[in-house]
Amino acid sequence: MIRIRTLIGVAIASALVILLAASFADARPTAAATTTVTVRMKEFKFVLSRKTVPHGRVVFKLINAGRIAHDFKIGTKKSILYRPGKSGRLVVTLARGSHAFKCTVDSHARLGMKGTLRVT
């Protein structure tokens, strides 16, 4: 009789440990993945490697493939001005929705250097 109670006690304790471990695993925050988008800047357009990204941290790899200086602005974040042939990056955390981007140099956006990034 004592053996049966001991076995039942061990079985119940094991089940509780498994349930607790599973609940703690679900409670842990998941690490946000970083998405990289390559942005080629030309006169007068942007060519993005992706037009839709998951929400969270986005690294924009900026490459000025044009013949004049350009920058890249999305939301409230703006890159430095890149001269022709130069490159860099801009790191932004984006929420779900549509986010407008543009070049802020003179009238570049009016001439076509603008667009919308979809964030899911």
DAVEN-V614587 format. One record per residue. N is the residue number from 0. RES is the residue in one small letter. PHI is phi in whole degrees, 0 to 359 (* if undefined). Layout:
BEGIN
N&RES&PHI  N&RES&PHI
END
This chain:
BEGIN
0&m&*  1&i&295  2&r&297  3&i&295  4&r&297  5&t&296  6&l&297  7&i&295  8&g&298  9&v&295  10&a&297  11&i&295  12&a&298  13&s&296  14&a&297  15&l&295  16&v&299  17&i&296  18&l&297  19&l&296  20&a&298  21&a&294  22&s&291  23&f&291  24&a&296  25&d&288  26&a&281  27&r&293  28&p&290  29&t&278  30&a&289  31&a&289  32&a&280  33&t&259  34&t&254  35&t&251  36&v&236  37&t&274  38&v&240  39&r&264  40&m&258  41&k&225  42&e&277  43&f&245  44&k&203  45&f&250  46&v&241  47&l&263  48&s&289  49&r&218  50&k&254  51&t&226  52&v&223  53&p&285  54&h&296  55&g&122  56&r&281  57&v&236  58&v&255  59&f&265  60&k&271  61&l&261  62&i&230  63&n&272  64&a&264  65&g&266  66&r&251  67&i&228  68&a&289  69&h&217  70&d&227  71&f&219  72&k&235  73&i&221  74&g&60  75&t&261  76&k&262  77&k&224  78&s&281  79&i&286  80&l&277  81&y&257  82&r&286  83&p&306  84&g&83  85&k&266  86&s&215  87&g&187  88&r&212  89&l&225  90&v&253  91&v&223  92&t&257  93&l&243  94&a&272  95&r&300  96&g&132  97&s&255  98&h&236  99&a&283  100&f&228  101&k&196  102&c&265  103&t&266  104&v&286  105&d&36  106&s&253  107&h&301  108&a&297  109&r&297  110&l&274  111&g&126  112&m&275  113&k&201  114&g&180  115&t&226  116&l&256  117&r&267  118&v&244  119&t&260
END
